[in-house]
Amino acid sequence: MRPRCHSSQHQAVAAEDTTTQLPTNRWVKLRPFRRWSHLGFRRPYGLTREDGTQEVPRHSMKSHLMRPILVLVSALVCPGSRAGVVTLITHGFNSGSGDWVASMADAAREYPRRVYEYGMSAPLYQLSFDAQGHLKSRKIFGPDPLDNPSGDILLLLDWNPYSGNLSDAFGIGSAASTKLVGPVVADKLMAENFLADLGVPITRFPLHLICHSRGGSLVCEIAKRLGERNVVVDHLTLIDAHPVNNDGFNDLIDPVDGTARLGIYENVLFADANYQTRGNGLTVPTGTFVSGTFIRWLDDSGIDSGGYGNPHSNAHLWYHGTMALDFPLTSDGTESIGAATRGEWFAPVEKDGAHAGYFYSIRGGGDRREVFASANRFSGVPPHGLNGLWSKALGSTAVDNRTTLSRTSEARANVIEFNLRGLPVLSNSPFALGAPLKILATNIGSGLLQADLTYSFNGQGGGTIVKVFADRDENTFNGWTKEVDFSLPATGNSPMNLEFAIQQLSDGLEAGFYRIGALISSPSGPREYYAPERLFLYPNLTLKGTLTQSGGERGFDFTISGLRANRYVLESSDDLASWTQVSAGQLSSPTGSELVGTDVRSTVTRSGKAEQFFRARYRD
């Protein structure tokens, strides 16, 4: 049953001779966050006459219903959750997609916050080269991507035999350089049916590319090729990158690979890198500093002890520990780390790995604009990994921290970032692994809740259309509830902002959880993005009344339910024109962790009138 929204800011209850009349809107009880379908909707109780018979509730005046409340739940609680996203993980020199790589993909697929929210893991595919040098895809595990509510897809990239090949033929006879392998992979990500059961280009979705060692050069070359074709990459993660080139190493090998040190190109929104210099440079490689990233330096973390006993391999075990949060022992299928190692490898601000590494990914939900006191384990703070060219284009002070590209004329639109904005009213509620719960609320009638969308479109001679929609999950293929279309001008290669009131989208929706998504069109195909914040449409105050009699005096007991921590007033009227305050209070939750709060006002004495009305409303 859809809650009804009207202009008046209150809810009325009528009391006649023997019967209390209640409106038929519902109240919501929130269980710990999993899926929107886990919400329990309850109708108000029926009405009991003095003789024990029941009466169905009915409206006194429908204009006395209150508007719903909009609640924003941040990505720290509604796991990761910036959008359904494609995560690609790959290996380094002379390796493959088994062992720790496959285990890391499993950890990403089972990332606690995503599974906790949607109750299932993402589909997993392997990408590998056949004997003729053609890149093929094979599904390993998981649901149909068109039916997966999270919208997530995991890709394992196995680029053997070329990962260990420094001079032999690749494909049509060129040297096995990441400069050649990268474009092959990128073009497949943009192909219409590369994943047969998906049927659309993988680049429709936000991309997170993760690599180790020589793979650092490979993912930079993949991102470069995508950028040349005007595709924005949301996130690059370089784990102890060590290309076979002259990025500052002393390898006795001709430089054949693309750069990693300067490989964060202007189409990348966010990049992070961890690296160490404890290796001997021969049998144990060292990593490299990567310009334009949020750097996590591992040398001072005891990274050369525990795990593999090898700092270069321990670098990917460190990152695995930020995905697999099954304390105290975490294994990547080959080696493991326990509580003591976590205490040594991770700084206090990183909360044993729960707020490090993968936490800043698109699925981890960490705040990429978070600023904390940097210890010697960090070279800067997360905002240093954001695209400074775009920040400057949008009016912020930033440094030029990206490498420029030569682009094609391929017309393409991108949603770069998308957020909902409101005023915080609750925070720091408990969630697994200490991640805070932040809740923002605004009355739907006030129009204070805003959306902020950053996009780019390099088309000529016109603009594009972005559909902003309310969805029950993060899968556009199973439809959405309501949409609003915006016509946007072309931007060239620089971003622009669109701001609008969420009220345009939320009016008329039923109560419950929603994800707010954006689908932007272009001649090269659409791209999509879901805002990290969850929207909860609350049906506002619920007032339940019960007749009482004490010592010959008749009255009412009222229970008021609504959004926890909000203050309310209970008022009475004989004519629905003038209202008198009966009492006031604040809604509280017995556990302190639920959104729904209640308060009880007992024995409100009846007036002598034939009928009497009561309403509860929020107050400032």
C-alpha positions in Angstrom: 0.0 0.0 0.0 1.5 3.4 -1.0 1.9 6.0 1.7 0.0 9.1 0.8 1.7 12.5 0.7 -0.1 15.7 1.3 0.7 19.3 2.0 -0.2 19.5 5.7 2.6 18.6 8.1 0.7 16.6 10.6 -1.3 13.4 11.1 -4.7 13.4 12.8 -6.5 10.8 14.9 -10.2 11.3 15.7 -11.9 10.1 18.9 -15.6 9.8 18.8 -17.9 8.5 21.6 -16.5 4.9 21.8 -14.0 4.5 19.0 -10.6 5.9 18.2 -10.0 6.4 14.5 -6.6 5.9 13.0 -5.3 6.6 9.5 -4.3 3.5 7.5 -0.7 4.4 6.7 2.0 2.0 7.9 5.0 2.2 10.0 8.4 0.6 9.3 10.7 -1.4 11.5 14.3 -1.5 10.4 16.3 -4.6 11.0 20.1 -4.5 10.5 21.0 -3.5 6.9 20.8 -6.3 4.4 18.4 -5.8 1.5 15.4 -3.5 1.0 13.2 -6.6 1.0 14.2 -7.3 4.6 12.1 -4.4 5.8 9.0 -5.4 7.7 6.0 -3.2 7.0 3.2 -3.4 9.6 -0.3 -1.9 9.5 -1.5 -0.1 12.6 -3.6 -2.1 15.0 -7.3 -2.3 14.5 -9.6 -0.4 16.8 -11.2 -1.9 19.9 -14.5 -0.8 21.2 -15.3 -1.0 24.9 -17.4 -4.2 24.2 -14.3 -5.8 22.6 -15.5 -5.7 19.0 -13.1 -4.5 16.3 -13.4 -1.7 13.7 -11.2 -1.2 10.6 -9.3 2.1 10.9 -10.5 4.9 8.6 -9.3 8.4 7.8 -10.7 11.4 9.6 -9.4 13.8 6.9 -6.8 12.7 4.4 -5.2 16.1 4.3 -4.0 15.5 7.9 -1.4 12.8 6.8 2.2 13.9 7.1 4.7 13.8 4.4 7.3 11.0 4.4 10.8 11.5 5.7 13.8 10.9 3.5 16.7 9.1 5.1 20.2 8.8 3.6 22.3 5.9 4.7 25.9 6.3 3.8 28.0 3.8 1.9 29.9 2.9 5.1 26.9 1.0 6.1 25.2 0.1 2.9 28.3 -1.7 1.9 30.7 -0.3 -0.5 27.9 0.5 -2.6 28.9 3.2 -5.0 27.4 1.1 -7.8 27.2 -2.2 -9.4 30.8 -2.4 -10.6 33.2 -4.5 -12.6 36.4 -5.4 -10.7 39.3 -6.9 -12.8 42.2 -8.6 -10.9 45.4 -9.7 -12.6 48.9 -11.0 -11.8 52.5 -10.1 -12.6 55.6 -11.6 -14.2 55.5 -15.2 -15.3 52.4 -16.1 -13.3 48.8 -16.9 -13.8 45.3 -16.5 -12.4 45.5 -19.4 -9.9 46.7 -19.4 -6.3 46.6 -16.0 -4.6 44.9 -14.3 -7.6 41.9 -16.6 -7.6 41.8 -16.3 -3.9 41.7 -12.5 -4.1 38.9 -12.7 -6.6 37.0 -14.9 -4.2 37.6 -12.5 -1.4 36.3 -9.6 -3.5 33.3 -11.6 -4.6 32.5 -12.4 -0.9 33.3 -9.0 0.4 31.3 -8.8 3.6 29.4 -5.6 3.1 28.2 -6.5 -0.4 27.1 -10.0 0.6 25.5 -8.6 3.8 23.5 -6.2 1.7 22.4 -8.4 -1.1 22.6 -11.9 0.3 24.6 -13.3 -2.7 28.0 -13.0 -4.3 28.9 -11.6 -7.7 29.4 -13.7 -10.9 33.1 -14.5 -11.6 34.7 -14.8 -15.1 38.1 -15.8 -16.3 39.7 -14.0 -19.2 42.6 -15.8 -20.9 44.4 -16.1 -24.2 44.1 -19.1 -26.5 46.9 -20.6 -28.5 46.2 -18.1 -31.3 46.6 -15.1 -29.0 42.8 -14.4 -28.8 41.4 -13.2 -25.5 38.4 -15.4 -24.5 36.0 -15.3 -21.5 34.7 -18.2 -19.4 32.2 -18.0 -16.6 33.5 -19.7 -13.4 30.8 -19.1 -10.8 27.8 -17.0 -9.8 24.4 -15.8 -10.8 23.3 -14.5 -14.2 24.6 -10.9 -14.3 21.2 -9.7 -15.6 19.5 -11.1 -12.4 22.2 -10.2 -9.9 20.8 -7.5 -7.6 24.2 -6.0 -6.7 25.1 -5.5 -10.4 28.7 -6.5 -9.6 30.9 -8.5 -11.9 34.4 -10.0 -11.1 37.0 -10.7 -13.8 40.1 -12.7 -13.4 42.6 -11.8 -16.1 45.2 -14.5 -17.0 47.7 -13.1 -19.5 50.0 -16.1 -19.6 52.1 -17.0 -21.5 52.8 -13.4 -22.3 53.4 -12.3 -18.6 56.7 -14.2 -18.6 57.6 -13.5 -22.2 60.0 -10.6 -22.8 60.9 -11.1 -26.5 58.9 -13.9 -28.2 56.1 -13.3 -30.6 52.7 -12.1 -29.4 49.8 -12.4 -31.7 51.0 -11.3 -35.1 54.7 -11.2 -34.2 55.4 -8.2 -32.0 57.4 -8.4 -28.7 55.3 -9.4 -25.6 55.0 -6.0 -24.1 52.2 -4.7 -21.9 52.0 -1.9 -24.5 50.5 -4.5 -26.8 48.6 -6.8 -24.4 46.9 -3.9 -22.7 45.0 -2.6 -25.8 43.9 -6.1 -26.6 42.2 -6.4 -23.2 40.8 -2.9 -23.3 39.1 -3.4 -26.7 37.5 -6.7 -25.4 36.1 -4.8 -22.4 34.4 -2.5 -24.9 33.1 -5.3 -27.1 29.3 -5.8 -27.2 29.1 -9.5 -26.3 32.5 -10.4 -24.8 30.6 -11.8 -21.8 27.9 -13.9 -23.6 25.4 -13.8 -20.7 25.8 -10.1 -20.2 25.2 -8.9 -23.8 26.5 -5.4 -23.4 30.0 -3.9 -23.2 31.7 -4.4 -19.8 32.6 -0.7 -19.9 28.9 0.2 -19.4 29.7 -0.2 -15.7 32.3 1.6 -13.4 35.7 -0.1 -13.6 38.2 -1.0 -10.9 41.4 -2.5 -12.2 43.7 -4.3 -9.6 47.2 -5.6 -10.4 50.5 -6.9 -8.9 54.1 -6.4 -10.0 54.5 -6.4 -13.8 50.7 -6.2 -13.9 51.0 -2.6 -12.8 52.2 -1.7 -16.3 49.4 -3.8 -17.8 46.5 -2.2 -16.1 47.9 1.3 -16.8 48.1 0.3 -20.5 44.5 -1.0 -20.3 43.3 2.3 -18.7 45.3 4.3 -21.3 43.6 2.5 -24.2 40.2 3.0 -22.6 41.0 6.7 -22.2 42.1 7.0 -25.8 38.6 5.9 -26.6 37.1 8.3 -24.0 36.1 5.8 -21.3 36.5 7.0 -17.7 38.0 4.4 -15.3 36.8 4.8 -11.8 39.8 3.2 -9.9 43.2 1.8 -10.5 45.0 -0.2 -7.7 48.7 -0.9 -8.2 50.2 -3.4 -5.7 54.0 -3.2 -5.6 54.1 -2.3 -9.3 57.3 -3.4 -11.1 57.1 -3.0 -14.9 59.9 -4.4 -17.1 61.1 -1.0 -18.2 63.2 1.9 -16.9 60.8 3.1 -14.2 63.8 3.5 -11.9 64.8 -0.2 -11.6 68.1 -1.8 -12.2 66.7 -4.7 -14.3 69.3 -6.0 -16.8 66.5 -6.2 -19.4 65.6 -4.0 -22.4 62.7 -1.7 -21.5 59.6 -3.2 -23.2 56.7 -2.4 -20.9 54.6 0.7 -20.6 55.1 2.9 -17.6 53.5 2.5 -14.2 55.4 5.4 -12.4 53.7 7.9 -14.8 50.8 5.6 -15.9 47.9 7.2 -14.2 46.2 8.9 -17.1 43.7 11.7 -17.3 40.7 9.4 -17.6 41.2 7.8 -14.2 39.2 9.2 -11.3 41.0 7.6 -8.3 44.2 5.6 -8.0 46.0 4.1 -5.0 49.3 2.2 -4.8 51.2 0.3 -2.2 54.9 -0.5 -2.6 58.0 -1.6 -0.7 61.7 -1.2 -1.3 62.9 -4.1 1.0 63.4 -6.5 -2.0 66.9 -7.2 -3.3 66.0 -6.1 -6.8 66.9 -9.5 -8.3 65.2 -12.5 -6.8 62.9 -10.3 -4.8 61.6 -7.3 -6.8 61.0 -3.9 -5.3 58.0 -1.8 -6.2 57.8 1.7 -7.5 56.3 5.0 -6.3 53.4 5.9 -8.7 52.7 9.5 -9.3 49.1 10.7 -8.9 48.1 8.0 -6.4 47.2 7.7 -2.7 50.4 6.0 -1.6 50.7 3.3 1.1 54.4 2.8 1.8 54.9 -0.7 3.2 58.6 -0.6 4.3 57.7 0.5 7.9 55.0 -2.1 8.3 57.1 -5.2 8.9 56.2 -6.3 5.4 59.3 -8.5 5.1 58.2 -10.7 7.9 55.3 -13.0 8.2 53.2 -14.4 5.4 55.5 -15.4 2.5 58.6 -14.0 4.2 59.0 -12.0 1.0 58.0 -8.4 0.9 57.1 -8.4 -2.8 54.6 -11.3 -2.3 53.5 -9.9 1.1 52.4 -6.8 -0.7 49.5 -8.6 -2.4 48.8 -10.5 0.9 48.5 -7.2 2.6 45.9 -6.1 0.1 44.1 -9.4 0.4 43.8 -8.7 4.1 41.8 -5.6 3.3 39.3 -7.7 1.3 39.0 -10.8 3.4 38.0 -9.6 6.8 37.5 -13.0 8.5 39.5 -12.3 11.6 41.7 -13.4 13.2 43.2 -15.7 10.5 43.0 -14.7 6.8 44.5 -17.0 4.1 45.0 -16.3 0.4 45.2 -20.0 -0.4 48.9 -20.1 0.0 49.9 -18.0 3.0 48.0 -16.4 5.8 48.1 -13.6 8.3 46.8 -13.7 11.8 45.9 -11.1 14.4 49.5 -10.4 15.4 50.6 -9.8 11.8 47.6 -7.5 11.2 48.6 -5.5 14.2 52.0 -5.1 12.8 51.2 -4.5 9.1 48.3 -2.1 9.5 48.4 1.3 11.2 45.8 2.1 13.9 43.8 4.3 11.5 43.4 1.3 9.2 41.6 -0.8 11.9 43.5 -4.1 11.2 42.9 -3.7 7.5 39.1 -3.0 7.6 39.8 0.7 6.7 42.6 0.2 4.2 43.3 -0.8 0.6 40.1 -2.2 -0.8 38.1 -0.1 1.6 38.7 2.9 -0.8 37.4 0.9 -3.7 34.1 1.5 -5.4 32.6 -1.6 -3.5 34.3 -0.8 -0.2 32.6 2.5 0.2 35.4 4.3 2.0 35.6 8.1 1.8 38.2 9.0 -0.9 38.1 12.6 0.4 39.0 11.5 3.9 41.9 13.4 5.5 43.7 11.9 8.5 46.9 12.5 10.3 49.5 10.8 8.1 52.0 8.6 9.7 55.3 7.5 8.1 53.4 4.6 6.5 51.6 7.0 4.2 52.7 9.3 1.5 49.8 11.7 1.6 46.1 11.1 2.1 43.3 9.5 0.0 42.4 12.8 -1.8 45.9 12.7 -3.4 44.6 9.8 -5.5 41.8 11.8 -7.0 42.1 13.3 -10.5 43.5 16.8 -10.0 42.8 17.9 -13.6 39.0 17.3 -13.0 39.1 18.9 -9.6 40.6 22.1 -11.1 38.0 22.0 -13.9 35.3 21.9 -11.3 36.7 24.9 -9.4 38.8 23.2 -6.7 42.4 23.8 -5.8 44.4 20.7 -6.9 47.6 19.7 -8.6 48.0 18.3 -12.1 48.6 14.7 -11.2 47.6 12.9 -14.4 49.4 12.0 -17.6 47.7 13.4 -20.7 46.3 11.3 -23.5 45.9 11.4 -27.3 42.2 10.7 -27.8 40.1 9.5 -30.7 37.0 11.3 -31.9 34.7 8.6 -30.5 31.8 10.3 -28.9 31.2 9.0 -25.4 29.4 10.1 -22.2 30.5 9.1 -18.7 29.0 9.5 -15.2 32.1 10.2 -13.1 30.7 10.7 -9.7 27.1 10.7 -8.2 26.2 11.6 -4.6 23.2 12.5 -2.6 23.5 15.3 -0.1 21.7 16.1 3.1 22.0 17.1 6.7 23.3 14.5 9.2 21.1 13.7 12.1 22.5 10.4 13.4 25.9 8.9 13.2 28.3 6.4 14.7 25.8 3.6 15.1 27.4 0.1 15.2 28.1 -2.0 12.2 30.3 -5.0 11.5 34.0 -4.4 11.8 33.6 -0.9 13.3 32.5 0.9 10.2 30.2 3.8 11.3 26.6 4.2 10.4 25.8 7.7 9.1 22.1 8.7 8.6 21.0 11.9 7.0 17.4 13.0 6.9 15.2 15.8 5.5 11.5 16.3 5.2 10.5 15.6 1.6 8.5 18.8 1.5 11.5 21.0 2.3 13.5 20.1 -0.8 16.7 20.1 1.2 17.9 16.8 -0.1 20.0 17.3 -3.2 21.9 15.2 -5.7 25.2 16.1 -7.3 26.2 14.3 -10.5 29.5 14.8 -12.3 29.7 13.8 -16.0 31.6 14.3 -19.2 30.5 14.1 -22.8 32.9 14.8 -25.7 30.3 14.8 -28.4 30.1 17.6 -31.0 27.0 19.6 -32.1 24.7 18.7 -29.2 24.3 17.3 -25.8 23.2 14.1 -24.1 20.4 12.7 -21.9 20.9 11.3 -18.4 18.1 9.3 -16.8 18.2 9.5 -13.0 16.1 6.8 -11.4 14.9 5.2 -8.2 15.7 1.5 -8.1 15.2 -1.3 -5.5 18.7 -2.7 -6.2 21.7 -1.9 -8.4 20.7 -3.8 -11.5 19.3 -1.7 -14.3 18.4 -4.7 -16.4 15.5 -5.7 -14.0 13.9 -2.3 -14.3 13.5 0.6 -11.9 10.6 2.4 -10.1 10.7 6.0 -11.4 12.9 8.2 -13.5 13.5 11.8 -14.3 15.4 12.8 -17.5 17.8 15.7 -17.8 19.2 17.2 -21.0 22.9 18.0 -20.6 25.3 20.0 -22.8 28.6 18.6 -24.2 31.6 19.2 -22.0 34.6 18.2 -24.2 37.1 16.1 -22.1 36.5 18.1 -18.9 33.7 17.3 -16.4 30.7 19.4 -15.5 28.2 19.1 -12.6 24.5 18.7 -12.5 22.6 19.5 -9.2 19.0 18.8 -8.6 16.5 18.2 -5.8 15.7 14.5 -5.0 12.1 15.6 -4.4 11.7 15.5 -8.2 12.3 11.8 -8.1 10.9 10.8 -4.7 7.4 12.2 -4.8 4.9 9.5 -5.1 7.2 6.6 -4.2 6.2 3.9 -1.7 8.0 3.7 1.6 11.2 1.7 1.7 14.8 1.6 0.6 15.9 2.8 -2.8 19.2 3.1 -4.7 19.4 6.2 -6.9 21.1 5.5 -10.2 22.1 7.4 -13.4 22.2 6.1 -16.9 23.8 8.5 -19.4 23.5 8.1 -23.2 25.9 8.6 -26.0 26.5 7.4 -29.6 29.0 4.8 -28.3 26.5 3.4 -25.8 25.3 4.1 -22.3 27.2 4.1 -19.0 25.7 3.8 -15.6 26.4 4.7 -12.0 24.6 4.3 -8.6 25.0 6.9 -5.8 26.7 5.3 -2.8 24.1 6.6 -0.4 21.0 4.6 0.1 17.7 6.5 0.2 15.1 5.4 2.7 11.6 6.8 2.3 10.0 6.8 5.7 6.2 7.1 6.2 6.7 9.6 9.0 5.0 9.6 12.4 2.5 6.9 13.3 0.0 7.5 16.1 -1.7 4.6 17.9 -4.4 5.3 20.4 -6.1 3.1 23.0 -9.2 4.0 25.1 -8.6 3.9 28.9 -10.7 4.4 32.0 -9.4 5.1 35.4 -11.6 6.1 38.4 -14.5 6.9 36.2 -12.4 9.2 34.0 -12.0 8.2 30.4 -9.0 9.0 28.3 -6.5 7.6 25.8 -3.0 6.1 25.8 -0.9 7.0 22.7 2.2 5.4 21.2 4.0 7.6 18.7 6.5 6.0 16.3 8.8 7.7 13.9 12.4 8.4 13.0 14.7 7.9 16.0 16.1 11.0 17.7 13.5 13.4 16.3 11.3 15.5 18.6 7.6 15.7 18.2 4.5 17.3 19.7 1.1 15.7 20.4 -1.8 18.0 19.8 -5.6 17.9 20.3 -8.5 19.6 18.6 -12.3 19.6 18.8 -12.9 21.1 15.3 -9.7 20.4 13.2 -9.2 24.1 13.0 -7.5 25.1 16.2 -4.9 22.7 17.9 -3.7 22.7 21.5 -0.4 21.0 22.5 -1.1 18.1 24.9 2.5 16.9 25.3 5.9 16.8 23.6 8.8 14.4 23.6 11.6 12.8 21.7 11.6 9.4 19.9 14.1 6.9 21.2 15.1 3.3 20.3 15.4 0.7 23.1 18.7 -0.6 21.6 19.9 2.8 20.4 20.7 1.2 17.0 17.4 1.1 15.2 16.0 3.9 13.0 12.6 3.6 14.5 12.0 5.2 17.8 8.8 5.3 20.0 7.4 7.2 22.9 4.3 6.7 25.0 1.9 9.4 26.3 -0.5 7.8 28.8 -4.0 8.9 30.0 -4.7 11.9 27.9 -8.0 13.0 29.3 -11.0 13.3 27.0 -12.8 16.6 26.5 -16.5 16.8 26.9 -17.1 17.2 23.1 -18.8 14.7 21.0 -15.6 14.0 19.1 -12.0 14.8 19.7 -9.0 14.7 17.3 -5.3 14.1 18.0 -2.3 14.5 15.8 1.5 14.1 16.2 3.9 16.1 14.2 7.7 16.6 14.1 9.0 19.8 15.6 12.2 21.7 15.2 
